């Protein structure tokens, strides 16, 4: 089974003691590629460095400021993200977005950081990896404006992905209509997550990705434990069950969708 984990934080310190073993388990589980996503400048630099020194599974980096870190996204820090992205080792700008659940940064700062990073992605022709929590409606106009500026659609590629999507099916369909993919994590299998399974069943298969968001959001039977990329199989299983399709079909389709989104970064080097 070919698997792509479209969102992780493998550079996180919680993996420092056994990162090699985590990667080996992912490879043994059939995971071919893993996105390592930045949350600020330091973690973005760490993601790029980790991806550069890891051959299997294939790791690829994203760079950006998470909405929780938006107050630290100064002009200088955002310029440094641009330098990192222009070096050619970054597959997307992210993790960016809005989080009105915890509001660890003021909403105005979140919006400023989001728009600045969307503008950067449009200039560089890169997709975006987007975080949204309790902000799905507020996020939509920002992404709609980005979709008009991004050159990706003309190249047959999505504009980005709504990662670990927590909104409704109706909201997901609007984002798909704008040219975005929607990613579901292992948490889609939690008993209370009926809407996530409704999203899994209701979207076209060519609009879906799967992820772990490691070390967060472990599968239902591992709640309280550290998550890791090998468990992306659980996300595939949840989506497959919701859709009434076999896991192999979902795994291959979501891997193909990841290739469309992130481009050659997903493919193993020749």
N, C-alpha and C positions, 0 to 999 in steps of 0.2 A: 504494500500500500504506500503510495507516494503522498507525503504530507509536507505542508508548509505552515509553520507557525508565524502568522503575520504580525505578531506583536508580543515582545518580551522585554524584560529588563535584566538580561543576563550579566550586565556589568555591575549589578547591585552587589553591595558588600555581603549580602546573605549567601552569595554563591562563592565567596572567596575561598572557603575551605575545601570545596569539592567540585569546582567548576568543570574540571576535566571529566569526572565521573558523570556529572549531569549531561555533558555533551555526548559521552559514550552511550548513555541510556537513550538519549534522543535518537542517535544514529541507529541503535539497535531496534528502536520502535518504528523506524522507517521515515523519520523526519529528515528531509533533504535540505531544507533551508529555513533559517530563523531570522526574523527582523529583530534587531537590538535597538531599542528606541531611547533617544535622549529625552531628558526632562529639564535640563538647564545646560549651560555651556560645559561644565566639567563632565557631566554624565554623557553628553554628546561626544566629547573628545574621547572619553573612555569607550564608548560604543564603537567609534571608528577604529580605535587601536585594537580592541578585541576582535573585530571583524577581520582586520588585516593579518592577524596572527593565527587564525583558525581556519582549517581547511575542511573539516567534516564534523558535523554538518556545515554547509555553506552558511556563513553569517553575513548579514548586510546591515548597515547602520542607517538610522535616521537621526536628524539633528534638529533641536528646537527647544522652546521653553513651554513647559506644561503650564496651564492656567494657575496652578497653585504657586508657581514661581514667577508669575507675571510682574510683580513689583520689582523683581531683580533684573528684568529684561530691559536694561538701559540701552541707549543707542549704541554704545560701545560693545555691549554684550551681543546685541543683535547683529552688529557688523561682523563680529567674530564668528557667529553662526554662518553668516554668508560666506566668509572666507573658508570655513570648514567645508561647506557644501560645494563651493566652486572647485575644491581640490579634486573632485570627481569620485570620492569614496562614500558619498551619501546618496541613498536611493530615494529619500523623501524628506520633506520638512515635517518634523513632528517629534514629539507629541505636542500638539497645540490645541487650543480650543477654549471652551468656557465651562466653568464649574460653579454653579450657583447653589450647590448642596452644602458644601462646607465653607465656601467663600474665604479661602485662606489668603486671597488677594482681592483688593477692591475691584468691583465690576468694571469701572472705567479703565483700570490698569489691564485687566484681562482683555477687554475689547481692543485696547491700543496694541498690546503684544500680538494678539491674534491677527489684526489687520496688517501689521507690519510684516509678519511672517507669511501671510498669504500673498502679500505683494512680492516678497522675496521668492516664494515658490513660483509665482507667475513669471517673474523675470528670468528665472533659471530653467523654466520648463520642467519643474519637478512636481510630483504629486504630494499630497499632504496626508498625514496620519492625525486624525482629529479625535480629541477627547470631548465628550459632552455629558454632563450630569445635571439633571434638572434644568437644562438650558437648551433643549432640542429646538423649541420654537424660536428662541432668541438667536440661535446660531444660524438659522436658515438664511437670513438675508446676507450675512457675511459670506457664506459659501456660495450663494447665488451670484454675488458680485465677482467672486474669484472665478467662478465657472465661465464668466464672460471674458475674462482676461487670460485664462490659462490656455496655452497652445495644445494641450494634451489631446483634447477631443479630436482635433484634426489629424492626429497621429494614430487614432484608433485606441487610445488609452483612457482609462478613467481618470478623473481629477483627483481622487483620493479615496480614503476609507474612513468611515465612522467606526472607530474601534470600540470593542466591548459594548455594543449598542444597547442602550437602556430605555429607548423611547418606544413608541407604539408602532404597529405595522403601518398605519396611515402616514406617520412621520417618515418612516423608513422608505416608503414608496415615493415620497416627495424627494428625498435625497437621491434615490436611484434615478428619478426623472431628471435631476440636475446633472447626472453623470458620475455619481459616487457609488462606491461599493459599501456594503455593510458587513461588519465582522461580528461574529458571536464567539464568546469565550466559554470555557467549561462551566461557568456560572449559569449558563442557559439551562443547565440541568437541575438547578435548585428547585425545590418543590414550589416555592412561591413565584417562580419566574415563568408563569404561564404566557405572559406577553412575549417574552423572548422566543419561546417555542412557536408562538403564533407568527412572529417575524420569520423564523426559520421556514415555516411551512408556506407562508404567503408570498415571499419574494421569489423572483426567478432565480434558478440555481446559478446563472452567470452573474448574479449581483452579490454573491455571498463569499465571505472569507471566514476562516476559523483562526483562533488564537488562544494563547494561554494567559497573556498579561503577567507572566511569571515575574516575581515570585507571588503575586497576588492571585485571587480568584481560583483556588484549587477546585477539582471536581467535587461533586456532592459527597461522595464517600471518603473524601480526604479533607474536609473542612477543618480548619485549624492548623493544617500543615503548610509547609512551603510548596508552592506550585513550581512546575518545571516543564520545559518544552515537550518532553515525552508524553505528557498528558494531553497534548492537542488531539490525540486519538479520541479522548473522551468528548471533546467538543464536536468532533466529526460524528461520533455515535449519537449524540443528542440531536444534531441537525438531521441526520439520516432517519432517526426514529420519528421525528416530527413530520418529515416529508413523506415517510413511507417508502424510502429508497434505501438501497444498500450502501453501506459505509464506503465501499470502494468507489462507487459512483461519486459520492460527495467529496471524498478525499481528492480524487483526480480533478474534479471540476474546480474545487477551491484552490488547488495548486495551480491550475491553468489561469484562474482569475488573478492569483498573486503574481504570476509572470506578466500578465497584461498590465498590472498596476505598477509593479516595481521594475519591470524590464529585466535586462541582462543580469542584474544583481542577484536574482533568484537562481540563475543557472550556475551549475558548477563550472569552474574554469576548465578549459580544454587541456 
